[in-house]
Every structure is written in structure tokens, then in C-alpha cells.
Amino acid sequence: MSECNCSACTNCKFCNASEDERPIFTAKFKGEDLCVCAKCLPSLIHG
């Protein structure tokens, strides 16, 4: 299992919001690390 590279997350993958604008969360999906902001997280969860 690979380690999460959370420190590399500075912008949301979907809207490009920075960590200065919104909280950024790291998620792992299909083996890929995703950086997602609080606004885009529901879309990722609910499709």
C-alpha cells in the first residue's frame, strides 16, 4: 500500500481552489490521490 502524499495537495482537482480559499481534503480513488475542496467534496461522494 502506498503512502498518501498529503503535503502535495494545494489545489482542488475539480475547481482549482487553493488551500487559502477553502479546506482541501485528500481522497484515494482507484489508486489515485485526489485533492478535493470542501465545496467539491459532495460531488465526489454523491457522483
C-alpha positions as CSV (number, residue, x, y, z in Angstrom):
1,M,0.0,0.0,0.0
2,S,1.4,3.4,-1.0
3,E,1.7,6.4,1.4
4,C,-0.6,9.4,0.9
5,N,1.3,12.4,-0.3
6,C,-1.0,14.9,1.5
7,S,1.6,17.7,1.6
8,A,1.4,17.8,-2.2
9,C,-2.3,18.8,-2.1
10,T,-2.6,22.6,-2.5
11,N,-5.4,22.9,-5.1
12,C,-8.7,21.2,-5.7
13,K,-8.6,18.9,-8.7
14,F,-12.1,20.0,-9.8
15,C,-12.3,23.7,-9.3
16,N,-8.7,24.6,-8.7
17,A,-9.5,26.4,-5.4
18,S,-6.4,26.8,-3.3
19,E,-5.9,25.8,0.3
20,D,-6.0,29.6,1.1
21,E,-9.6,29.7,-0.2
22,R,-11.1,26.5,1.1
23,P,-10.1,23.5,3.1
24,I,-8.5,20.8,0.9
25,F,-9.0,17.1,1.6
26,T,-7.1,14.2,0.2
27,A,-9.0,11.2,-1.1
28,K,-7.8,8.0,-2.7
29,F,-9.9,6.7,-5.7
30,K,-9.0,3.9,-8.0
31,G,-5.4,4.1,-6.8
32,E,-5.1,7.8,-7.5
33,D,-4.7,10.5,-4.8
34,L,-7.2,13.3,-5.3
35,C,-7.2,16.7,-3.7
36,V,-10.7,18.0,-3.3
37,C,-12.0,21.2,-1.6
38,A,-14.9,21.3,0.8
39,K,-17.2,22.7,-1.9
40,C,-16.5,19.9,-4.4
41,L,-16.4,17.0,-1.9
42,P,-20.2,16.4,-2.0
43,S,-20.0,15.9,-5.8
44,L,-17.3,13.3,-5.4
45,I,-19.3,11.5,-2.7
46,H,-22.7,11.6,-4.5
47,G,-21.5,11.4,-8.1
